[in-house]
């Protein structure tokens, strides 16, 4: 994505950045190619932030967040940013290291799917042995979740029975799948339609299903969460609660309003293929988590334990989830 398109996306948000009035401002800094921007756009497009007593100021960035959690930690701690998103294990890792950050609302099951060519011999988890499997990197959460599920439900570890091939990037993984360098690949969910809607490829299974089975909960379980700094939460608890309410309104709108998705496709996506836009819409609807509660949090702890058993605390970067990391009622 080039910077001109980033500018066009920012302009779509700026059209709804009206005067905050006396409302507290929540500064949101999000990557220009991340799917949370769809939800943030819905919140701004329909004024859900003002409806719930705060002003959401969205700034799309290209490289400020690419250095990872260290940047997020410092920006939240120092008050430059009030809202970002990442996976809850990263939040736990940084909180354990002393960062005063907390997860205050779920985003969704931000995992991917195993994609293979039509006619593949891989029908599910039990068929992974003996195949070349592509991932972006060895510690990709899709791969760790798959290993955990194979160990839990089928009694084998595909790390020992299949050949893992690491790609340099998500784009390179797509190329490897297209060119047959791997028998199947674990691709991030927004990029799956580029394969299944435009070429002879099928989704073998969504990793989100493994998340639910491993967590042993009927609630849709988030992997990614929205987080803020403890200082912002202490100073503006009503704004944080208002964001949770606005996010629920935004999810409700995105779950039902197909015209809104057509608008998002036009203003926030590079593709002009209606089939791909619809597939991303449907993938987002399946991925998004509207709300969470203590049952959800319990499931997130159980899922962490499975991942720790497979990858180890050293690979995850944290031995456990510190108290106060996940706050379903901030």
TATA-V762708 format. One record per run of one state. SS is the DSSP state (@ for helix, = for strand, . for the rest). FROM is the first residue (numbers start at 1). TO is the last residue. If there is no record, write none. Layout:
SS:FROM:TO, SS:FROM:TO
This chain:
.:1:2, @:3:14, .:15:23, =:24:31, .:32:35, @:36:45, .:46:47, @:48:51, .:52:53, =:54:61, .:62:68, @:69:78, .:79:82, =:83:87, @:88:96, .:97:100, =:101:108, .:109:111, =:112:117, .:118:124, @:125:127, .:128:131, =:132:135, .:136:140, @:141:154, .:155:157, @:158:161, .:162:162, =:163:166, .:167:169, @:170:178, .:179:183, =:184:188, @:189:196, .:197:200, =:201:206, @:207:215, .:216:223, =:224:229, @:230:235, .:236:236, @:237:256, .:257:257, @:258:268, .:269:273, @:274:287, =:288:288, .:289:293, @:294:311, .:312:312, @:313:316, .:317:325, =:326:326, .:327:330
